[in-house]
Amino acid sequence: MEIGATLDHLHLSSPDPERVARFYADTYAMPARRVGDEWICVAAGRRVAVSEGPAHCLKYAAFAFPDGASREVYAERVDASALAAQPASALLDRDGLTVRDPDGNVVVFTVRAPDAPAARGLPPAQSQHFALRTPDAARMLRFYHETLGFTISDRVLDEEGILRACFLRTDALHHSLALFMAPEPCFDHQSFETTGWDALREWADHMGELRVPIVWGIGRHGPGNDTFFMVHDPDGNLAEISSDIEVCAPARPVGLWPHEQRTLNLWGGAIMRS
Ligand SMILES: [Fe+2]
């Protein structure tokens, strides 16, 4: 049974937070404003915060429960040894449940805030999943699965049986978190899930009008079966538009994929993190 939370937003750190915020404002149609020492980009269904710090790092990732009661129930199952101090942000409520993973990434479990009004123009797109690179995918998988209760959807093993990637879900959608083995731990990408193939094409046309090149895709991931494309933000973080991600049936068996390009893109080449 999934924990019942969904990805709410990421807080990116950047040497140039204003530039990054303006990028998400333009390319992902999320109007940006400055609040204290952070930049907040908000549109219906999607939110990003950015503040000063090293590139390719998250200040935190925030998941949201539908209400305070469900977060309370969840808090009782999380081991106190994983708890950490809550970071400050205009996008967080004061009672967030905050943990730190084995690589030092901070994850906050909050309660869903009222959404921004829908805007005309581009199709809807929801903050839906993010991915981390890690030198020890097996240890990170144990933490997210055993300590935080995330459900494993798919694993990617190499020929020696070493875990190279895995995909975990917190609701019925195939993954809200992906982990990729890589030499150094860092933030990999965030994804905005749109409403279908036609909507994905509209988003791709929008990137084309802005002369923001697609750096990976259009393709179809094996795990998750979603169609996607990715662009780079000014710091070189990947940012994805995805559509038609798998909706997992209850008790879906854990999938197993070989470590090869085709797993990450059934239609062609892939960005291999290791
Ligand atoms: Fe993704």
Boltz pocket constraint, residues with backbone or C-beta under 6 A from the ligand:
constraints:
  - pocket:
      binder: B
      contacts: [[A, 129], [A, 131], [A, 178], [A, 189], [A, 190], [A, 191], [A, 240]]
      max_distance: 6.0
